[in-house]
Amino acid sequence: MPRSAVAGIAAPSGGGTPDSFGPVPEHSVIPPDIDLNRVPRHVACVMDGNGRWASQRGLPRTAGHAAGEEALLDTVNGALAIGVRWLTMFAFSTENWRRPADEVRYLMGFNESLLARRRDELHDKGVRIRFAGRRDWRVPRRVLRRMDESSELTAGNRRMTLTMAFNYGGRAEIVDAVRQLIRDGVPADRVDERALRSRLYHPDVPDPDLVVRTSGEFRISNFLLWELAYSELVFTDVLWPDFRRQDLFDAVAEYQRRERRYGGVRG
């Protein structure tokens, strides 16, 4: 049974190290049970379990965040290998500001340095980098600059769009869309799903076909609340630093075993 197709499958005890930041190969052996003609167009992922991964090894929580870099790059390369066109990763939530100040400072610096290290590599692979979330006073200006530089560098790429949900909350996104409706003077009888959707952070992004959450938790955690109305949800016990492209492939295979009806009935 695949280790990450559904929740309840035990995670392996191995994993990368915080120092394993070398180039991640893109080539993959694609499992025969994946139909490349039915790969989900948009996959979203809640990257959870960094703290527990570190705790199991007697390391500080920040070591778990560092180890998650290899998981991120390997997942991106796996998605590229099977033809996923849109990949959204939950990097930092509006609720994560409640974490200890030292951890938040580390995450700001880590995400800044991650962009500096990896954006050229992603650009060379044809990946467009985007960000979704609030650009408020809490996000350091230097981080915002790195985000803007990465988006500008990769804006012309179309092989895959990688969206990093940073300072993001699903409720906040809906609130911000409603505020924009009000600013635009849209009358109440003209407010519908299309009007609200057009004011989301990235209205051109298709809704996720598949949402994967790691670490054995069965929660959405305020992620893409508007967009995942009909997404297929796959939960895995694998902690994020141990997650690799094979786990992504397992989730895609599980997705392909399901029948999507969108509220209707198949004859």
Secondary structure, DSSP 8 states (H G I E B T S, - for coil): --TTSSTTS---S----TT--S---------TT--GGG--SEEEEE---HHHHHHHTT--HHHHHHHHHHHHHHHHHHHHHHT--EEEEEEEETTGGGS-HHHHHHHHHHHHHHHHHHHHHHHHTTEEEEEES---TTS-HHHHHHHHHHHHHHTT--SEEEEEEEEE-HHHHHHHHHHHHHHTT--GGG--HHHHHTTSS-TTS---SEEEE-TT-----SSSTTTTTT-EEEE----GGG--HHHHHHHHHHHHHS---TTS---
